Amino acid sequence: MTPTTKDALREFSDNLKAVPRRVMETAFRTGPPTTDRTRSTFVFGNVFLHLHAVRTHRWSLKWTTTMGLGIMSVSAFLIALVTGVMLMFYYKPYPEAAYESIKDIHFVVPTGRLIRNLHRWSANLMVVAVILHMARAFYTAAYRKPREYNWLMGIGLLVVTLGLSFTGYLLPWDQLAYWAITIGANIAQSPREITDALGITDYFDPGGFQRLLLLGSDMVGAEALIRFYLLHVMILPLALAALMGVHFWRIRKDGGMVRPADADDQLFRQPREEALPIFTEAPAKTYHLAAIVRGRTSNVGRGPENTVPSMPHLFYAELGVLMVTLLVCLALSLVSDAPLKELANPSVPENPAKAPWYFLGLQEMVAFSAFMGGIGIPSIVLIGLALIPYLDRETEGTGRWFGGPGGWPLVRLSIVLGLAAPILIESFVIRFGWLREWFPSVPQLVITMLNPGTLLTAVYAFFSMWCIRRYGSTRAGALALFTCFLCGFLVLTIVGTYFRGPNWVFYWSPSEWPKH
Amino acid sequence: MRKNKLLLLISSAAVLLLLVGAAAEENYLREWRRIQAQGRSDEGSIPVQLRQVVNPGLGVADRCVSCHVSMGPGEQGVRGAAVFVPHKPVVHDPADYGCTVCHGGQGQATEKSDAHGDVHFWPEPMLDKSMSYAGCGTCHVALHVPEQAQLRAAELAFERLDCYSCHRVDGKGGTVRPDQGGMEGPNLSRTGLVAYDKEWHAKHTAKSAAASDGPWKKAFRAVGSDDLTLLDTFLATRVAAPQLVSAKSVFLSYGCLGCHKVSGVGGDDGPDLTRAGFKDPGQVSFEHVPGTGSMANWMAEHFRAPASVVVGSQMPAAAVSENEIRQLTFFTLSLRRKELRDVYLPKDRIRAAKFGEREFSADGATLYGAFCAGCHGADGHGRRLSGLVSFPSIANPDFLAIAPDALLTKTIEIGRPGRRMPAWLKADALNADDVKAVIAHIRTLSAAAIESDPHPPRWVKGDAAEGKRLFSSTCSGCHGSYGAGGEGPALNNKVLLESATDHYLVETIKRGRRGTAMSSFLEPSPVRPALTQSDIENLVAYLRSLQGGKS
């Protein structure tokens, strides 16, 4: 029977009405995520969500497990990414035009000021979140087997994050930016301190080469700006995205969040928040994907009792952290404007010229030795961080906060020492000066080797060694050393930020600075 | 689960709240919206919308009229708020030309502090209201301005001769004085811009002669030639910005062009000032400037004590009154000279750029004031500035009595190579007529008449060796070994020795220069014996042997 015209029209109108439903059906092919099975397919059927396991251990969802710091870092990055792309519509990466365009964004473009503030605050928050995330991973011993490699990825992410933040610092092309980057470039050049002392700079000049590579010329100019711009909007974000992809994927491959061996017992001792059926009326097996994956997965070989479907439990948590991050950035952006000083002027140095805040701890040490403060000690710290998972091969305390021999009392002691040592050394140096003031003719090489930064590092290292012997555990030494460095970073950063004025002289507050 | 759900709910709600708040702030709570909401025109309330004056030719998109609504195109009638004041009548209607061209500031901003440039580090803040007319300098140059004494005399002449009875100039005069027999004459506020009939005086006289009664008879009387010159000066400088002209005349009285160039004319020792009015306050140091961080404040302090504001500056402190400092500041701020498209290039700029008309009047006093007064002093009595060789007094009667015009001409035209005095006869400074005018002016600085020279230029036949001995014992203390200069002027200078006659040298040594360390050498002093005529001739012979700087 051939359909009549009328029937065809009715069919057309029925199809039209069904479009929204059909679109949803074709987008989420397995139906609404209401059963364990469809929840699972919802996750691994989605290109973005399938980085997650389909089921999440309830331990991972405890707020104290991760404090959401990793997701917070990603969220801050996403906010910076979106606002950064928006800023690119108006930003022009040429010296004078750059400043003008930032002025326009700040003063003329509708919502431009808010977007710029959001970009700035999310970038800063990202640095903070990444550092705290690393501390969380360290203190819960999450770097241990099988997560050693992911810890390395994390260190890579830390470096790229700092790089992103630092390269963004130059782009406004104001005095603040110009002189901060000049300092950064001088730090890149600081291997000259060694080569000069050895008298081989003419033949072997890695410092000058690094600086030239960074700036593309002898001084911070148009070439440097375009380099920093390209690094900031293209190379580093791509690198970060690639590293992030690996980082997330490894979380899943390494069995999700780290948790203590007795996590299940601890959870059973607590009342269940809710009693979702683990196997619902749909009888299909939920692990068929996991079964074909070799090696360790989140749930193979373990009871599913303490897992919940990632959809929606994990996603609520992740979205929640994203929104909290956005909230924090938004609130800060509404009350505090990103700085914009006068147009960069190479002939009028800022005094004090300060690097971005997270480098002020380094700048504090750079004041004595550019090489040690800017390259030597940071390299030692990064190498030390990278070695942690390979040196600490113990198992005690994995997944517990401050887990391992010594535990919280050791960390407490380390905090005291970690704060006291830099404060004492700084006080001494501020009160009595250092070698250069006492023996003006002392060779720089001596100061390179013997300065407050290296002294502090030595004190920390000695303390760490002592802890290894005292507790008979590498983890104890790592706990001590990591805590100490974190405290040292904090103290030096605060001193550099709040107590250093013109010519890097100590002042109790900026109100005491010599009047401009 | 519940905790996370709650977290998501609360944080999302808070984000939404903040975003709505920010959007409301951005869209409804802006100050200009509140101001426009009060606006009333004849048709009732005015639409609340972003208003702007766009002039692509001038590169202007000024949103100032979002608050200053009644200055916008076709909205003069809007009233209702204190800020709704129509612009006072000006040739350049802000509805066409925009606001920032003249006033500076940030035209595209929509918040008061941003727009007025009251924010930190804004490179082009608005000109202070008292200096609004400095904004004219963005496009215009006032031409043929004389130094301040003449300008003042011209202004006084116009007033003294009662021209205000009929003519309105810069808001003064005109028919407000019918009791003086006045009537409505043409407004003369812009005669310097649009030109005026050079035959005006003859025509006035003829009309006055023809009239039997009325204003032409009662209010007009023929004017003497001196006063005519003054009135012409007055008319040539009426550019509807009297403040700007008088500020410029101060600038032309203190020798600023001796070191600085403005639009390609002037000396080379100081920075070019052609666009000094656009100086970015962020690019100068306020370390030693008390008060606010405004460019006007910086400049005023810089005029008071240049070297303490700009480290290493050799600029002498302008020894002038606070009012003159204000005027110098005003004029410097007016040095803007924006690049303009041809259609917007005003006549005065064209006259200056294409027809070589100059910004200063070509009389000797003005030329002297503009180019020479900085070093030799407004009165010609020289200046002694710390860190610099002292500048000689050229008004000294002993000097003027014996210095022939040829010497003065050569000195001005070629200068003193190797010394501070540059050559002034060049395209970007003075021409030959100017030099003559300057010399004529210098002659008026002293009552001393030039004495005639009975000798040929070179007549001295002395013993140079004896002169050398005398020179080392008597002269080198001030003039340096071999006459290379010290506290006193250098004498081995090629131009000096070429242009100075023997009579001039002999007489200078004989008479000395009263009021300076150079006393008459015919008289003994406590530190040296008197010289005889032959000693002096020996000295001159020795000086001649220094020709070319050799010993």
Interface residues (C-beta under 8 A of the other chain):
Chain A: L61 W63 D104 F107 V108 P110 T111 L114 D174 Q175 E273 E274 V308 H313 Y316 A317 L319 G320 V321 M323 V324 L326 L327 L330 A331 L334 L340 K341 E342 L343 N345 V348 K515 H516
Chain B: M1 R2 K3 N4 K5 L7 L8 S11 S12 A14 V15 L18 L19 G21 A22 E26 Q106 Q108 A109 T110 E111 D114 V119 H120 F121 P123 D280 P281 G282 Q283 S285 F286 E287
